[in-house]
Amino acid sequence: MNLLGAFSKVSEGMYCTDAPIVCFSHLRWDFVLQRPQHLMQRFSADRQVFFFEEYIPTDHHLAYLEIHPFAGTTVKAIRPRVPHGWSEPQREEALAHLLDDLLALHGGRQPILWFYTPLMFAFARHVDAAAVVYDCMDELANFKFAPPQLKAMEQALLDRADVVFTGGYSLYEAKRGRHDNLHAFPSSVDAHHFRTARNGHASPSDQADIPGPRLGYYGVIDERLDLGLIRDIAAARPDWSFIFLGPVVKISHDELPRAPNIHYLGQKSYAELPSYLSGWDVALMPFALNEATRFISPTKTPEYLAAGRPVVSTPITDVVRSYGDVPGVFIGEDAARFVDACAAALALQHAAGSWLDTVDALLGRSSWDDTAREMRMLIEHTMGGPAPFPAEVAGQRAARAQGQPTPHA
């Protein structure tokens, strides 16, 4: 059986090889391309994947589903619409019925339920699933405006889940002991996509006139960024240009640091990122050290490196742990040290040397294809299916179980 083939479940002596995946996500499919999109796109190669998003209020008097296809993928985004003013019990009952209708319309086969948010488990827990997967990408309970019931719903999901993945080693350690089939999968990278930044691109029009050296960040701009740090480093080096790409979420635009050398260029598509990276000298991760960042394992770390850009980060635990000894990664705890780290990164970027050889060897073991394949094998193995469980994968599992990082990211 092909390792990239379908998941299996023993059911009355027969293997279910075409179960659809229903992926429950707090992120919209077309918002920012992250871990859910990378994985679900790969899983959709041999099965139907429904990306079930958070509900949207409607003025209509009935609840209904919107099904959104997107060019370039067979994944269908499912957007429930629920009338304004319905109580939470009414809303949960409606969502449960809509989920049942979706499954019935597509053959009524036992689905694989894959959760990125425990909150959606409330209306999906009744489904007779082939498997329940919890891919804990972030500690959502620590985020700004997190619902108070999130922790209780996560425990309910952990009690039901067949297998649990975490988005980093810190999260793995935090969840260890709460599930007996737990596996760490730090961020992977589409190295080929980002490596094109090394070839040189025509500078995008909104970046072309910004003077160098350019130091940039892309991603969601929210409470996880250290706005005071950004303000201080921009003031300390007015001769450097600081570029920020991404949507502003959960904070006011009025809170953003403003200076002549700080440039907010808005959200860019995944396809556009290499062209912006190509014009940067250094890539930044100026994260605040707070509850929202305590367990993060930023996907952008390997992406920046694949683009051939030195990285400067605050001392995020998983960054220090996985990349602290990697050439081209610099750590700065406060503004003065962050500025010094940026200067060292600029010097490395403009010096002759082979620091990227080590980076490329590391990234070669960190592909999303490999991550998807290992996840598939673990799920199939968990369900008693026929998939082989190679010794090297078992060894990586054992290393993670002992809290020893293995190179996924």
DAFEN-V492950 format. One record per residue. RES is the residue in three letters. OMEGA is omega in whole degrees, -180 to 180 (999 if undefined). D_FIRST is the distance of its C-alpha to the first C-alpha in whole Angstrom. Layout:
BEGIN
res;omega;d_first
RES;OMEGA;D_FIRST
RES;OMEGA;D_FIRST
END
This chain:
BEGIN
res;omega;d_first
MET;178;0
ASN;-180;4
LEU;178;6
LEU;179;9
GLY;-173;7
ALA;173;9
PHE;179;11
SER;174;11
LYS;177;14
VAL;-180;15
SER;-179;18
GLU;176;20
GLY;-178;17
MET;177;15
TYR;176;12
CYS;-172;14
THR;-176;11
ASP;-180;14
ALA;176;16
PRO;172;19
ILE;169;20
VAL;-177;24
CYS;-178;25
PHE;-171;28
SER;173;30
HIS;178;34
LEU;177;33
ARG;-176;33
TRP;-174;31
ASP;178;33
PHE;177;35
VAL;-177;34
LEU;-176;31
GLN;-177;29
ARG;-179;26
PRO;-179;25
GLN;179;25
HIS;-176;23
LEU;-177;21
MET;176;21
GLN;180;21
ARG;180;18
PHE;-177;16
SER;180;18
ALA;-177;16
ASP;178;13
ARG;176;16
GLN;176;19
VAL;174;21
PHE;-179;25
PHE;-171;27
PHE;-173;29
GLU;177;32
GLU;-177;36
TYR;177;38
ILE;178;41
PRO;179;44
THR;175;46
ASP;178;49
HIS;-177;48
HIS;179;49
LEU;173;45
ALA;180;42
TYR;179;39
LEU;165;36
GLU;178;36
ILE;-174;33
HIS;169;32
PRO;178;30
PHE;180;30
ALA;176;30
GLY;-180;27
THR;174;25
THR;176;23
VAL;177;24
LYS;175;27
ALA;-180;30
ILE;-176;31
ARG;179;35
PRO;174;37
ARG;-177;40
VAL;-177;43
PRO;171;46
HIS;170;49
GLY;177;50
TRP;177;48
SER;179;48
GLU;176;45
PRO;177;44
GLN;-179;45
ARG;-179;42
GLU;178;39
GLU;180;40
ALA;180;40
LEU;178;36
ALA;179;35
HIS;180;36
LEU;177;35
LEU;178;31
ASP;179;31
ASP;179;32
LEU;-179;30
LEU;180;27
ALA;-180;29
LEU;-178;29
HIS;168;25
GLY;178;24
GLY;-180;25
ARG;176;21
GLN;-179;21
PRO;164;21
ILE;179;19
LEU;-175;23
TRP;-172;23
PHE;166;27
TYR;175;28
THR;178;32
PRO;-176;33
LEU;-178;35
MET;177;33
PHE;-178;32
ALA;-178;35
PHE;-180;34
ALA;-172;31
ARG;-178;31
HIS;-173;31
VAL;175;28
ASP;-171;26
ALA;172;23
ALA;176;19
ALA;175;19
VAL;-177;22
VAL;173;22
TYR;177;25
ASP;-175;25
CYS;-175;28
MET;-178;29
ASP;171;33
GLU;-172;36
LEU;-179;37
ALA;-179;40
ASN;-177;41
PHE;178;42
LYS;178;45
PHE;178;45
ALA;179;42
PRO;-176;43
PRO;-178;44
GLN;-173;42
LEU;-178;39
LYS;179;39
ALA;179;39
MET;177;36
GLU;179;34
GLN;177;35
ALA;179;34
LEU;178;31
LEU;180;30
ASP;-176;31
ARG;-170;28
ALA;173;25
ASP;-179;22
VAL;-179;22
VAL;174;24
PHE;174;24
THR;-177;27
GLY;179;28
GLY;-177;30
TYR;178;31
SER;176;34
LEU;178;33
TYR;-179;30
GLU;179;33
ALA;-178;35
LYS;-177;32
ARG;-176;32
GLY;180;33
ARG;176;32
HIS;-175;29
ASP;176;27
ASN;-171;23
LEU;-175;25
HIS;179;23
ALA;175;25
PHE;176;24
PRO;-174;27
SER;175;27
SER;-174;25
VAL;169;26
ASP;-171;26
ALA;-178;28
HIS;-179;28
HIS;-175;30
PHE;-180;32
ARG;178;33
THR;178;34
ALA;-180;37
ARG;-175;38
ASN;-177;39
GLY;178;42
HIS;168;42
ALA;-176;45
SER;177;46
PRO;-171;46
SER;-178;49
ASP;178;50
GLN;-170;49
ALA;-176;51
ASP;178;54
ILE;-175;53
PRO;176;55
GLY;-3;53
PRO;-178;52
ARG;176;49
LEU;-169;47
GLY;176;45
TYR;167;43
TYR;-179;40
GLY;178;39
VAL;178;40
ILE;-175;44
ASP;-175;44
GLU;179;46
ARG;177;43
LEU;178;45
ASP;-175;49
LEU;177;51
GLY;178;54
LEU;180;52
ILE;179;52
ARG;-176;55
ASP;-178;56
ILE;177;54
ALA;178;55
ALA;-179;59
ALA;-178;59
ARG;179;58
PRO;179;59
ASP;175;58
TRP;176;55
SER;-179;53
PHE;-173;50
ILE;180;48
PHE;177;46
LEU;175;43
GLY;180;42
PRO;175;43
VAL;-172;45
VAL;173;44
LYS;171;46
ILE;-179;49
SER;174;52
HIS;179;53
ASP;180;56
GLU;-175;54
LEU;175;53
PRO;-180;55
ARG;177;57
ALA;-179;58
PRO;-178;59
ASN;174;56
ILE;-173;53
HIS;176;52
TYR;-173;49
LEU;176;47
GLY;-178;45
GLN;178;42
LYS;179;40
SER;177;36
TYR;-179;33
ALA;-178;34
GLU;-171;37
LEU;180;37
PRO;-179;37
SER;176;40
TYR;178;42
LEU;-178;40
SER;-179;41
GLY;178;45
TRP;174;45
ASP;-178;46
VAL;176;45
ALA;-171;42
LEU;169;43
MET;-176;42
PRO;-176;45
PHE;171;44
ALA;174;46
LEU;-177;46
ASN;-177;46
GLU;-178;44
ALA;-178;42
THR;-174;40
ARG;-174;40
PHE;-175;36
ILE;174;35
SER;-166;33
PRO;176;34
THR;-175;31
LYS;179;34
THR;179;34
PRO;178;32
GLU;177;32
TYR;-178;36
LEU;178;35
ALA;178;33
ALA;179;36
GLY;-178;38
ARG;172;40
PRO;-174;41
VAL;173;41
VAL;-176;44
SER;164;43
THR;-173;45
PRO;172;44
ILE;-170;41
THR;-177;39
ASP;175;35
VAL;179;37
VAL;-176;39
ARG;-175;36
SER;-173;34
TYR;-174;36
GLY;-179;39
ASP;-179;39
VAL;177;37
PRO;179;40
GLY;177;41
VAL;-176;41
PHE;-177;44
ILE;177;45
GLY;-173;48
GLU;180;49
ASP;-173;52
ALA;-178;54
ALA;-179;56
ARG;177;53
PHE;177;50
VAL;178;53
ASP;179;53
ALA;177;49
CYS;178;49
ALA;179;52
ALA;178;50
ALA;177;47
LEU;179;49
ALA;179;50
LEU;-177;47
GLN;-175;46
HIS;178;49
ALA;175;49
ALA;179;47
GLY;-175;44
SER;-178;41
TRP;-179;40
LEU;177;37
ASP;178;35
THR;179;35
VAL;-177;34
ASP;177;31
ALA;178;30
LEU;-177;29
LEU;178;28
GLY;179;25
ARG;-170;23
SER;-175;24
SER;175;22
TRP;176;21
ASP;179;17
ASP;179;17
THR;179;18
ALA;-179;16
ARG;180;13
GLU;178;15
MET;179;16
ARG;-180;12
MET;-179;11
LEU;179;15
ILE;-180;15
GLU;178;12
HIS;180;13
THR;-177;16
MET;178;16
GLY;180;14
GLY;-173;11
PRO;-175;8
ALA;175;7
PRO;-179;9
PHE;-170;12
PRO;-178;13
ALA;-178;17
GLU;177;18
VAL;177;17
ALA;179;19
GLY;177;22
GLN;178;22
ARG;-178;22
ALA;179;24
ALA;180;27
ARG;180;27
ALA;178;27
GLN;178;30
GLY;-180;31
GLN;-178;31
PRO;170;30
THR;-165;27
PRO;167;26
HIS;-175;24
ALA;999;28
END
